[in-house]
Amino acid sequence: MVAPQGVGDLAIFRERLQALAKANDVLLHDDWNSFNLIELVSQIIAPYRDPHERFELTGSDIDLQPRLNVPLALILHELCTNAAKYGALSSEDGVVRVAWRRVHDGLEIVWEEIGGPTPDPAMVQGFGMRLISRILAVEIGSVELEPLRDGMRCRMLLTAALPRDGAEY
């Protein structure tokens, strides 16, 4: 059965709205002063987890400025959605690695899909990927999207706002 035109768009809109709500929930834990990166990543990927743990998270406990919360939540949500539809999470053996670390000019976050199908070049030009690379990248610093043999790789460099009050990455 084919969904009526607009129904798919409404579902996508609802999913993005839910991602924003989860991002705001993470901000509430510190009265909107900062948010914890591990907590944000965990909230956004939660709907995509399954009994076979297919997400590998690596990085230290980091609190970031609240202005990074929404752009990061939207980026992670778009990457999860694409991985589930077209990437590593659409494959039985696919895995997603999300790692972050301090680098000399900010915080680097790398999303890497392993064991999925080769990304379709048309997907890289889709709305979600354009949203990440052209709009949200400006909010956080920079974003590089790279289709690899078995999935997508996204490297984010957060230079727009470093941790508040000298907090460690």
TITORVO-745705 format. One record per residue (C-alpha): residue number from 1; residue in one letter; chain; z, x, y. Coordinates in nm, 2 decimals, always signed. Last residue first. Example, Ala and Ser with C-alpha at 12.3 -4.5 7.8 and 13.67 -1.06 7.14 Angstrom:
  resi  resn  chain      up    east   north
     2     S      A   +0.71   +1.37   -0.11
     1     A      A   +0.78   +1.23   -0.45
***
This chain:
  resi  resn  chain      up    east   north
   169     Y      A   +2.71   +3.67   +1.76
   168     E      A   +3.02   +3.76   +1.94
   167     A      A   +3.16   +3.55   +2.23
   166     G      A   +3.14   +3.73   +2.57
   165     D      A   +3.24   +3.41   +2.75
   164     R      A   +2.94   +3.21   +2.65
   163     P      A   +2.69   +3.32   +2.39
   162     L      A   +2.35   +3.42   +2.53
   161     A      A   +2.12   +3.18   +2.70
   160     A      A   +1.74   +3.20   +2.73
   159     T      A   +1.71   +3.50   +2.50
   158     L      A   +1.71   +3.32   +2.17
   157     L      A   +1.44   +3.48   +1.96
   156     M      A   +1.29   +3.25   +1.70
   155     R      A   +1.09   +3.36   +1.41
   154     C      A   +0.92   +3.09   +1.20
   153     R      A   +0.76   +3.16   +0.87
   152     M      A   +0.56   +2.89   +0.69
   151     G      A   +0.49   +2.88   +0.32
   150     D      A   +0.36   +3.06   +0.01
   149     R      A   +0.08   +3.28   +0.14
   148     L      A   +0.22   +3.29   +0.49
   147     P      A   +0.16   +3.07   +0.80
   146     E      A   +0.32   +3.24   +1.10
   145     L      A   +0.50   +3.06   +1.38
   144     E      A   +0.65   +3.28   +1.66
   143     V      A   +0.91   +3.13   +1.89
   142     S      A   +1.04   +3.26   +2.22
   141     G      A   +1.33   +3.22   +2.46
   140     I      A   +1.53   +2.90   +2.38
   139     E      A   +1.39   +2.64   +2.62
   138     V      A   +1.04   +2.79   +2.65
   137     A      A   +1.00   +2.79   +2.27
   136     L      A   +1.07   +2.41   +2.27
   135     I      A   +0.75   +2.33   +2.46
   134     R      A   +0.46   +2.53   +2.33
   133     S      A   +0.55   +2.67   +1.99
   132     I      A   +0.79   +2.40   +1.87
   131     L      A   +0.61   +2.10   +2.01
   130     R      A   +0.28   +2.24   +1.90
   129     M      A   +0.42   +2.27   +1.54
   128     G      A   +0.54   +1.91   +1.55
   127     F      A   +0.21   +1.78   +1.70
   126     G      A   -0.01   +1.94   +1.44
   125     Q      A   -0.20   +2.27   +1.50
   124     V      A   -0.01   +2.46   +1.22
   123     M      A   -0.08   +2.17   +0.99
   122     A      A   -0.46   +2.22   +1.04
   121     P      A   -0.43   +2.57   +0.91
   120     D      A   -0.31   +2.42   +0.58
   119     P      A   +0.00   +2.61   +0.47
   118     T      A   -0.02   +2.80   +0.14
   117     P      A   +0.18   +2.61   -0.12
   116     G      A   +0.55   +2.68   -0.16
   115     G      A   +0.74   +2.95   -0.34
   114     I      A   +0.91   +3.10   -0.03
   113     E      A   +0.96   +2.94   +0.31
   112     E      A   +1.11   +3.16   +0.59
   111     W      A   +1.30   +3.05   +0.89
   110     V      A   +1.42   +3.35   +1.10
   109     I      A   +1.67   +3.33   +1.38
   108     E      A   +1.70   +3.63   +1.61
   107     L      A   +1.98   +3.64   +1.87
   106     G      A   +1.94   +3.82   +2.20
   105     D      A   +1.77   +4.13   +2.34
   104     H      A   +1.92   +4.41   +2.12
   103     V      A   +1.92   +4.20   +1.81
   102     R      A   +2.21   +3.98   +1.68
   101     R      A   +2.14   +3.82   +1.34
   100     W      A   +2.02   +3.49   +1.20
    99     A      A   +1.88   +3.39   +0.86
    98     V      A   +1.73   +3.07   +0.72
    97     R      A   +1.57   +3.10   +0.38
    96     V      A   +1.38   +2.81   +0.24
    95     V      A   +1.31   +2.78   -0.13
    94     G      A   +1.02   +2.64   -0.33
    93     D      A   +1.04   +2.61   -0.71
    92     E      A   +0.96   +2.23   -0.74
    91     S      A   +0.71   +2.25   -0.45
    90     S      A   +0.73   +2.01   -0.16
    89     L      A   +1.04   +2.19   -0.03
    88     A      A   +0.83   +2.51   +0.01
    87     G      A   +0.57   +2.35   +0.24
    86     Y      A   +0.36   +2.04   +0.30
    85     K      A   +0.58   +1.73   +0.32
    84     A      A   +0.93   +1.87   +0.27
    83     A      A   +0.86   +2.20   +0.45
    82     N      A   +0.70   +2.01   +0.74
    81     T      A   +1.00   +1.79   +0.78
    80     C      A   +1.24   +2.08   +0.75
    79     L      A   +1.05   +2.28   +1.01
    78     E      A   +1.04   +1.98   +1.25
    77     H      A   +1.41   +1.93   +1.21
    76     L      A   +1.49   +2.29   +1.27
    75     I      A   +1.29   +2.30   +1.59
    74     L      A   +1.44   +1.97   +1.71
    73     A      A   +1.80   +2.09   +1.64
    72     L      A   +1.73   +2.43   +1.81
    71     P      A   +1.59   +2.25   +2.12
    70     V      A   +1.88   +2.01   +2.13
    69     N      A   +2.16   +2.27   +2.09
    68     L      A   +2.04   +2.55   +2.31
    67     R      A   +2.19   +2.39   +2.63
    66     P      A   +2.53   +2.38   +2.46
    65     Q      A   +2.58   +2.75   +2.47
    64     L      A   +2.62   +2.92   +2.13
    63     D      A   +2.90   +2.97   +1.88
    62     I      A   +2.83   +3.21   +1.60
    61     D      A   +2.97   +3.25   +1.25
    60     S      A   +2.77   +3.53   +1.09
    59     G      A   +2.43   +3.49   +0.92
    58     T      A   +2.26   +3.40   +0.60
    57     L      A   +2.17   +3.05   +0.49
    56     E      A   +1.97   +3.01   +0.16
    55     F      A   +1.83   +2.66   +0.12
    54     R      A   +1.70   +2.54   -0.22
    53     E      A   +2.02   +2.44   -0.38
    52     H      A   +1.90   +2.25   -0.68
    51     P      A   +2.10   +1.92   -0.65
    50     D      A   +1.89   +1.84   -0.34
    49     R      A   +1.92   +1.93   +0.03
    48     Y      A   +1.66   +1.78   +0.27
    47     P      A   +1.90   +1.53   +0.43
    46     A      A   +2.15   +1.80   +0.50
    45     I      A   +1.91   +2.05   +0.67
    44     I      A   +2.00   +1.93   +1.02
    43     Q      A   +2.37   +1.91   +0.97
    42     S      A   +2.39   +2.25   +0.79
    41     V      A   +2.19   +2.42   +1.07
    40     L      A   +2.41   +2.27   +1.34
    39     E      A   +2.73   +2.37   +1.15
    38     I      A   +2.61   +2.73   +1.10
    37     L      A   +2.52   +2.76   +1.47
    36     N      A   +2.85   +2.64   +1.60
    35     F      A   +2.83   +2.46   +1.93
    34     S      A   +2.95   +2.53   +2.28
    33     N      A   +3.14   +2.36   +2.57
    32     W      A   +3.04   +2.00   +2.47
    31     D      A   +3.40   +1.92   +2.39
    30     D      A   +3.41   +2.18   +2.11
    29     H      A   +3.36   +1.95   +1.81
    28     L      A   +3.15   +1.71   +2.02
    27     L      A   +2.86   +1.96   +2.03
    26     V      A   +2.81   +1.92   +1.65
    25     D      A   +2.79   +1.54   +1.69
    24     N      A   +2.53   +1.59   +1.96
    23     A      A   +2.31   +1.78   +1.72
    22     K      A   +2.35   +1.51   +1.46
    21     A      A   +2.24   +1.25   +1.71
    20     L      A   +1.94   +1.46   +1.81
    19     A      A   +1.84   +1.49   +1.44
    18     Q      A   +1.88   +1.11   +1.40
    17     L      A   +1.65   +1.06   +1.70
    16     R      A   +1.39   +1.29   +1.55
    15     E      A   +1.40   +1.09   +1.22
    14     R      A   +1.37   +0.76   +1.42
    13     F      A   +1.06   +0.89   +1.60
    12     I      A   +0.90   +1.00   +1.27
    11     A      A   +0.97   +0.65   +1.12
    10     L      A   +0.83   +0.48   +1.43
     9     D      A   +0.51   +0.70   +1.41
     8     G      A   +0.47   +0.60   +1.04
     7     V      A   +0.50   +0.23   +1.13
     6     G      A   +0.25   +0.27   +1.41
     5     Q      A   -0.05   +0.15   +1.21
     4     P      A   +0.06   -0.07   +0.93
     3     A      A   +0.16   +0.12   +0.61
     2     V      A   -0.10   +0.14   +0.34
     1     M      A   +0.00   +0.00   +0.00
***
